[in-house]
Each structure stands twice: as C-alpha cells, then as structure tokens.
Amino acid sequence: MSMFNWGAKDGESVVSKRLWLYFFIAIMLTLVVLGIWILWYRRTQKKASKRTTKDIEIAMNHESK
C-alpha cells in the first residue's frame, strides 16, 4: 500500500488515511533512539568522572610522598 495515490481523481485524497501511522512510528522510534543515547551518554560521563577522580587521587598521593 502506497502512502500517496498519484492517480487520484478530482475530489479524492492524494494522501492515504494511514499516513499518521508513518509519523507515529517515526516519532516513537526517534524517541526510543534518543532515550537510549541519553542513557548511554550519562553512563559514559559517570565512568569518565570516576576515572578522573581516581586519577586525581593517585596524583595527589604521589605528590605527598
């Protein structure tokens, strides 16, 4: 089934009645991908922050010796 009826006669709709389904699915998938990316980004930022804190503590310990 096509989204558009290019051979529509006068008075007939060129756009399918189910075009909303395309936009719904596209928006939902976009939100899912965005959500997964945000979770991944936050997780990697926490890991990097912990790593930086650990490196600073190690450096401070070496300076005090």
Legacy VTK file of the C-alpha trace (Angstrom):
# vtk DataFile Version 3.0
C-alpha trace
ASCII
DATASET POLYDATA
POINTS 65 float
0.000 0.000 0.000
1.343 3.373 -1.004
1.175 6.472 1.157
0.114 8.555 -1.816
-2.425 7.964 -4.545
-0.865 9.723 -7.515
-3.719 8.642 -9.779
-6.424 10.230 -7.616
-9.396 11.676 -9.410
-10.830 15.098 -8.654
-12.170 15.188 -5.108
-10.227 12.100 -3.966
-7.497 12.383 -1.395
-3.932 12.026 -2.637
-2.705 11.129 0.870
-3.502 7.782 2.472
-5.688 7.741 5.579
-2.873 5.833 7.301
-0.193 8.475 6.826
-0.482 9.265 10.554
0.871 5.766 11.234
4.118 6.610 9.452
4.607 9.730 11.563
3.665 7.920 14.774
6.186 5.136 14.175
8.893 7.574 13.070
8.435 9.754 16.159
8.326 6.772 18.539
11.497 5.251 17.071
13.220 8.614 17.259
12.288 8.958 20.927
13.495 5.423 21.693
16.854 6.031 19.983
17.214 9.402 21.708
16.419 7.814 25.091
18.963 5.040 24.578
21.583 7.599 23.525
20.922 9.767 26.603
21.256 6.754 28.914
24.496 5.689 27.188
25.887 9.234 27.332
25.144 9.630 31.042
26.711 6.252 31.783
29.910 7.092 29.923
30.081 10.503 31.627
29.820 8.869 35.068
32.580 6.418 34.155
34.801 9.233 32.899
34.133 11.274 36.039
35.030 8.345 38.291
38.180 7.718 36.272
39.205 11.384 36.503
38.572 11.461 40.248
40.649 8.318 40.703
43.490 9.776 38.612
43.458 12.974 40.676
43.571 10.987 43.938
46.503 8.923 42.653
48.350 12.079 41.590
47.714 13.736 44.955
49.046 10.657 46.777
52.219 10.652 44.659
52.801 14.369 45.342
52.540 13.940 49.090
55.228 11.237 49.155
LINES 1 66
65 0 1 2 3 4 5 6 7 8 9 10 11 12 13 14 15 16 17 18 19 20 21 22 23 24 25 26 27 28 29 30 31 32 33 34 35 36 37 38 39 40 41 42 43 44 45 46 47 48 49 50 51 52 53 54 55 56 57 58 59 60 61 62 63 64
